[in-house]
Structures are given as C-alpha cells and as structure tokens.
C-alpha cells in the first residue's frame, strides 16, 4: 500500500526521547562475549553436521542432514548481517572479517554486496525508488511496476502470491549469482572477498564429492540451498511486505519511516530463535546497531513510546503476517489478471 496520510509529529526530535530511553536501559551496548559463544556454538554444530554427513555417506538418508545444515547456514547469515550493522564489537575491521568469513567463506555470498543492498533498504524501507528489496524485478510490489508486463513477466506478476514460497527456494542460488556479478564488477577492490568465495566453492563441493557419490552430492547441494533460501526468505519477508510504502512526497522522520513500514512477529522464544530475533523488525530498523539479543528487551519500550506519540505499531502472528504480504502481492497483480481474463 502507498500512503502518506498518517503524519504525527515524529520528525526531528521525535526520535530523541526514545533513543535516550533505550540508551539508559543499556540496550545499545555491545554483547561481544555472548556473540563469541553463539558463533562458537554455530560453528561446532555445523562441524558436527558435516561429521554426520561423512558418517552416513553412502546412504540416501544423508539428504535429511541438508535440513539442519540449511538452518545452521541461515544462522551464519544472521551473524554476517549483524557484522554489517556493527553489532558485535567496537572494531570495524573485526566486523568486516566476521562478515566476510560468514558471508563469503561460509555462505559463498558477498559481504560487500549484502551491505550495499541492505543498507539502502534500511535507509528507505519500502520505498520503490530507493529500497532494492521492493524494486522492480521478478516480483513487483506496486501496480505501477506490474503495468504492461507481458509474457513470462506477466505470468509471474499475475501469480506471484501463489509462487512466492516456491521462488524462495531459489534465493540461496540467487545470493551467490548476485554476489559474483557484484564482485566481478569491482574485482580490483574486492580481491579478498573473491578469494574467500572461491575457497568456499572449492571446500564445499570438494567435501560433498569426497563424502558422497556424485548424484548424492548434487542433490544434497540442491536441497541445502533450497532450505537455506526458504528459511532466510521466510525470516526477512514478513517484516515489511504489505506494509506502508512511502511516496516521493513523504516527509517522514526516522521514527515514522521505520515504524510504519515494518511489522513485528509474535511467537515467543521458539519464533525468536528460528527468526534470529529479526522478528522484532521495528526495533531492528529503529536501532540497527543494537545487538539482536537485545531487541526483545527493547520491544515493550518502543511499543509504549509509539502508543504515547500516537504512532501505529503493528505486531502480529507469523501466519497473519504472511497473509498480509501475500494479499498485497495478489492485489498488485489483479489488473493483469483482469486483462488476461478479458482477453479471453
């Protein structure tokens, strides 16, 4: 939805009182030791999964291990995401190495590419001209983007709500392809990243083809990336899809821009773990450098403040959030579906 109707007085100093309250609660302080433990646990569990793959080896039951590996790979992506937001330590250089090791080496995805894309998203969430996550592509997010689409693009736009989750299974491959294209354009300045991605590809496929038969290795890699893409996409998608989409004439301050375009996902500790704490999307967008583990503690403070200043604050269940997003995507393609039906 595109709207600029809601305009409470949140510009300028409207964010300052909330920021002071969050700082006073100590929620912006780094949790380096906790991160070190979490990263260590994830590395250990990933290593155990590879040991299990080696042990099961010749049996096709080994494909079941693509599930935990996909989940642990997504958690590695969370750590790379946090490094990009400078959440872990006070050292930018160390953040870059944490990000590159998790992104380029573990995932085969460019840390620089992700940061470039993700920072533009944070600066202008849900703005079709400025947020790459809602720019026109395979999927479209406004009727203007859908207008005039024909052929395969038209079919995708007409049916995008139905095929959204199947498309997410391709996201793991898309991240690699987009990263490679980005790095090749900047290969003189991103040699370390290219080297780490090459190391990832060599180590990953060498391990698979040494431990498994060629057919098993290929199917395992396919399943692993499908699970990773589905999991990662399912975490990031419900935070913004179907929320406000500011137009060119919007004059929103930081508070309004981030709260109105985002929604939180309820669900307790299990949801927090599976979504990496990013289910507190409103708090994350307001305070991107806040350690993820602190977001749930910031949530009641932010909600109370929004209620105080009269700013709508949406927190809903996971299923309902997907329904909202899919309903929006379905509505975007409505005119194309009507045109197709009329042409018949």
C-alpha positions in Angstrom: 0.0 0.0 0.0 1.3 3.5 -0.8 0.2 6.2 1.6 1.3 9.4 3.3 -1.9 10.0 5.2 -0.6 9.5 8.7 1.6 12.4 9.8 2.1 12.6 13.6 4.7 14.9 14.9 7.6 12.5 14.7 10.2 14.5 12.7 13.3 16.0 14.1 13.4 15.4 17.9 10.5 12.9 17.9 13.0 10.0 17.9 15.4 11.6 20.5 13.3 10.8 23.7 13.1 7.1 22.6 16.8 7.0 21.9 17.6 8.4 25.3 15.4 5.8 27.0 17.0 2.9 25.0 20.5 4.1 25.8 19.6 4.5 29.5 18.5 0.9 29.5 21.9 -0.2 28.2 20.4 -1.9 25.2 22.8 -0.4 22.6 25.9 -1.8 24.5 27.8 -4.5 22.7 27.5 -8.1 23.8 30.7 -9.4 22.3 31.2 -12.3 24.7 27.6 -13.6 24.0 28.3 -13.3 20.3 31.5 -15.2 20.6 29.7 -18.0 22.4 26.8 -18.1 19.9 29.2 -18.1 16.9 31.3 -20.8 18.5 28.2 -23.0 19.1 27.0 -22.5 15.5 30.5 -23.4 14.2 30.5 -26.5 16.4 27.1 -27.7 15.3 28.0 -27.1 11.7 31.1 -29.2 12.1 29.1 -32.0 13.8 26.6 -31.9 10.9 29.5 -32.4 8.4 30.8 -35.2 10.6 27.3 -36.8 10.4 27.3 -36.4 6.6 30.6 -38.2 6.5 29.3 -41.0 8.8 26.0 -41.5 6.8 27.8 -41.1 3.5 26.7 -43.8 1.1 23.1 -43.8 2.2 20.5 -41.6 0.7 19.3 -40.8 4.2 22.2 -38.3 4.2 19.8 -35.9 2.4 18.0 -35.4 5.7 21.1 -33.7 7.0 20.5 -30.9 4.5 17.8 -29.7 6.9 20.0 -28.9 9.9 22.8 -27.7 7.6 20.3 -25.3 5.9 19.2 -24.0 9.3 22.7 -23.5 10.6 23.7 -21.8 7.3 20.9 -19.3 7.9 22.2 -18.7 11.4 25.6 -17.9 9.9 23.8 -15.4 7.6 22.4 -13.8 10.8 25.9 -13.3 12.1 27.1 -11.8 8.8 24.1 -9.5 8.9 25.0 -8.4 12.4 28.6 -7.7 11.5 27.3 -5.4 8.7 25.4 -3.5 11.3 28.4 -3.2 13.6 26.5 -5.0 16.4 29.2 -7.4 17.6 32.4 -5.4 18.7 33.8 -1.9 18.7 36.2 -2.7 15.8 35.0 -2.0 12.2 37.9 -4.1 10.9 37.0 -7.1 13.0 33.3 -6.7 11.9 34.5 -6.8 8.3 36.4 -10.0 8.9 33.5 -11.6 10.8 31.2 -10.6 7.9 33.4 -11.9 5.2 34.1 -15.2 6.9 30.4 -15.8 7.5 29.3 -14.3 4.2 31.9 -15.1 1.6 33.6 -18.2 3.1 30.7 -20.0 4.9 27.8 -18.9 2.6 29.5 -18.1 -0.7 27.8 -14.7 -0.6 29.5 -11.3 -0.9 29.6 -9.4 2.3 30.1 -6.1 0.4 27.2 -6.8 -1.9 24.9 -7.6 1.0 25.9 -4.5 2.9 25.4 -2.2 -0.1 22.0 -3.7 -0.7 20.9 -4.0 2.9 22.0 -0.5 4.0 20.0 1.1 1.2 17.0 -0.9 2.4 17.4 0.3 5.9 17.8 3.9 4.8 14.5 3.9 2.9 12.4 0.8 3.7 9.6 0.0 1.2 10.4 3.0 -1.0 10.2 1.6 -4.6 12.8 4.0 -5.9 15.3 3.7 -3.1 14.8 0.3 -1.4 16.3 -2.5 -3.6 14.1 -5.0 -1.8 11.0 -3.6 -3.4 12.5 -2.5 -6.7 11.0 -4.0 -9.9 12.4 -7.4 -10.6 11.0 -11.0 -10.8 8.4 -9.8 -8.3 6.6 -6.5 -8.3 5.3 -4.5 -5.3 3.1 -1.8 -6.8 0.5 -1.7 -9.7 2.8 0.7 -11.5 5.6 -1.9 -11.5 3.2 -4.5 -12.8 1.6 -2.3 -15.5 2.3 -3.5 -19.0 4.0 -6.8 -18.1 3.7 -9.4 -20.8 4.8 -13.0 -21.4 6.7 -14.7 -18.7 7.0 -11.5 -16.6 3.2 -11.0 -16.9 2.6 -14.6 -15.8 4.9 -14.1 -12.8 3.2 -10.9 -11.8 -0.3 -12.4 -12.1 0.6 -15.4 -10.0 3.3 -14.0 -7.7 1.4 -14.6 -4.5 0.9 -18.3 -5.3 4.5 -18.9 -6.3 6.2 -16.7 -3.6 7.3 -19.5 -1.3 8.5 -21.8 -4.2 10.5 -18.9 -5.5 12.2 -18.5 -2.1 13.8 -22.0 -2.6 15.9 -20.3 -5.4 17.1 -17.5 -3.2 20.2 -19.4 -2.0 21.4 -19.6 -5.6 20.4 -16.0 -6.3 22.6 -14.8 -3.5 25.6 -16.5 -5.0 24.9 -15.3 -8.5 24.2 -11.7 -7.5 27.4 -11.7 -5.3 29.6 -13.0 -8.1 28.2 -10.4 -10.6 28.8 -7.6 -8.0 32.4 -8.7 -7.2 33.4 -9.2 -10.8 32.4 -5.5 -11.5 34.7 -4.5 -8.6 37.3 -7.2 -8.7 40.2 -4.7 -8.2 38.9 -3.6 -4.8 37.3 -6.9 -3.6 40.1 -9.4 -4.1 39.9 -10.8 -0.6 36.1 -11.4 -1.0 36.7 -13.1 -4.3 39.3 -15.3 -2.8 37.1 -16.3 0.1 34.2 -17.1 -2.2 36.5 -19.3 -4.4 37.7 -21.0 -1.2 34.0 -21.6 -0.2 33.1 -23.2 -3.6 36.3 -25.4 -3.6 35.8 -26.5 0.1 32.0 -27.0 -0.2 32.0 -29.1 -3.4 35.2 -31.0 -2.6 33.7 -32.1 0.7 30.4 -33.2 -1.0 32.0 -35.1 -3.8 34.6 -36.8 -1.5 32.0 -37.8 1.1 29.1 -38.6 -1.2 28.5 -40.1 -4.6 28.3 -37.6 -7.5 24.5 -37.9 -7.6 24.1 -37.6 -3.9 26.4 -34.6 -3.8 24.4 -32.7 -6.4 21.0 -33.5 -4.9 22.4 -32.6 -1.4 23.7 -29.2 -2.6 20.3 -28.5 -4.3 18.3 -29.4 -1.2 20.7 -27.5 1.1 20.4 -24.3 -0.9 16.6 -24.6 -1.3 16.2 -25.0 2.5 18.6 -22.1 3.2 16.8 -19.8 0.7 13.4 -20.7 2.0 14.4 -20.2 5.6 16.2 -17.0 5.0 13.5 -15.5 2.8 10.8 -16.6 5.3 12.6 -14.6 8.0 13.1 -11.4 6.1 9.8 -11.3 4.0 7.2 -10.9 6.8 8.9 -7.8 8.3 7.8 -5.4 5.5 5.7 -6.9 2.7 2.2 -5.4 2.7 3.2 -2.5 5.0 3.2 1.2 4.2 5.1 2.3 1.0 6.1 5.9 1.2 5.8 8.0 -1.9 8.1 10.8 -3.2 6.1 13.5 -1.3 6.5 11.7 2.0 8.1 13.8 4.7 8.6 11.2 7.4 11.2 11.4 10.1 13.3 8.3 11.2 10.7 7.1 13.7 7.8 7.3 11.4 9.7 5.9 8.4 10.9 2.8 10.2 7.8 2.0 12.3 5.1 2.4 9.6 6.9 0.3 7.1 7.7 -2.5 9.5 5.9 -5.1 11.5 6.9 -7.4 14.3 6.1 -11.1 14.5 4.8 -12.6 17.8 5.6 -16.2 18.9 7.8 -16.5 21.9 11.3 -17.9 22.3 10.9 -20.5 19.5 10.0 -17.8 17.0 12.8 -15.6 18.3 15.3 -18.4 17.7 14.1 -19.5 14.3 13.9 -15.9 13.1 17.2 -14.9 14.8 15.5 -12.1 16.7 14.7 -10.3 13.4 11.0 -10.9 14.2 11.5 -7.6 16.2 11.8 -5.8 12.9 10.5 -2.5 14.1 13.2 -2.3 16.9 15.9 -3.5 14.5 15.1 -0.8 12.0 15.0 1.9 14.6 18.3 0.7 16.2 20.2 -1.3 13.5 23.4 -1.4 15.6 21.6 -2.9 18.6 22.7 -6.5 19.3 19.9 -8.9 18.1 19.6 -10.5 21.5 18.6 -7.1 23.0 15.7 -6.5 20.5 13.2 -8.3 22.6 14.0 -6.2 25.6 13.6 -3.0 23.6 10.3 -4.1 22.2 8.0 -3.0 25.1 9.8 0.3 25.4 9.3 1.1 21.7 5.7 0.0 21.7 4.8 2.1 24.7 6.5 5.1 23.2 4.7 4.7 19.9 1.4 4.5 21.7 2.4 7.6 23.6 3.0 9.7 20.4 0.1 8.1 18.6 2.1 6.2 16.0 0.6 2.8 14.8 2.7 -0.1 15.9 1.9 -3.5 14.4 2.8 -6.8 16.0 1.1 -9.9 14.7 1.4 -13.7 14.3 3.6 -15.3 11.7 0.8 -16.7 9.6 -1.1 -13.5 9.6 2.0 -11.6 8.6 2.4 -13.9 5.6 -1.3 -13.5 4.7 -0.9 -9.7 4.7 2.2 -9.9 2.5 0.6 -12.4 0.1 -2.6 -10.4 -0.1 -0.7 -7.3 -1.1 1.2 -9.3 -3.8 -2.0 -10.8 -5.1 -3.7 -7.3 -5.2 -0.7 -5.9 -7.2 -1.3 -8.4 -10.0 -5.1 -8.0 -10.0 -5.3 -5.7 -13.1 -3.1 -8.0 -15.1 -5.3 -11.0 -14.2 -8.4 -9.0 -15.2 -6.8 -8.0 -18.5 -5.9 -11.7 -19.2 -9.5 -12.8 -18.4 -10.9 -10.0 -20.6 -8.6 -11.0 -23.5 -10.1 -14.5 -23.4 
